[in-house]
């Protein structure tokens, strides 16, 4: 289960460990997007793993209310959570190992995530705690924009409708939920999947990853690709005058498959960029030759 690298990839990656080399803009973009599409095994793991996790969650919701069924449902949801953490943590480690050595194995990456499942579970609990608080802001999608618009000057209220303020509030919630929260927690997820509990103390690496502008750009693109576009695809409808129940079912399956593929692709793209940001945060810049000569020359 190894990944073969092409000669040009190996030539571009032959650098001294712990150093960074500036690539041309096109090569840098290619290093972000190509690795996320390169390994079909990672695609298959994410594709079928996501289906298994979804089926397990549905099975938990369909459990009964007797004591035995509640215990069985608790064990089922715990197993689903562990599988989810290992799946995503192993994906983080795989792309990180690929950035480090250009040839990585799937099994060690996922086994390392299995050993560090406890810090990943702590981070997942923090994520859901924040998610609950952010989700409460959705309750104010009508009252707060109306109150905010009422505080505008009269000339501004004539130019800005309440619907526009509601749209801006919805955009704010989208950015907070799908861009800001991932930008805060994904660097910690990469560190914890690789280092375990020590990942929570690597604040310098986290800060450098958080300040990486390319990381933010890829997160924005991934949120559009994995959230906005699938919602738009699921809103497609056939002509009700000519559609049949069979055609509606086939069309629904097509839309769901296409949306799911986009979600998986966006997630893998974000994981690949996360690994690059992690490597850049832990690297030391190479001083230019002029700077080295200046530092070696005696001061007068």
Secondary structure, 3 states (H helix, E strand, C coil): CECCCCHHHHHHHCCCCCEECCCCHHHHHHHHHHHHHHCHHHHHHHHHHHHHHHHHHHHHHCCCCCHHHHHHHHHHHHHHHHHHHHHHHHHHHHHHHHHHHCCCEHHHHHHHHHHCHHHHHHHHHHHHHHHHHHHHHHHHCCHHHHHHHHCCCHHHHHHCCHHHHHHHHHHHHHHHHHHHHHHHHHHHHHHHHHHHHHHHHCHHHHHHHHCCHHHHHHHHHHHHHHHHHHHHHHCCCCCCCCCCHHHHHHHHHHHHHHHHHHHHHHHHHHHHHHHHHHHHHHCEECCCHHHHHHHHCCCC
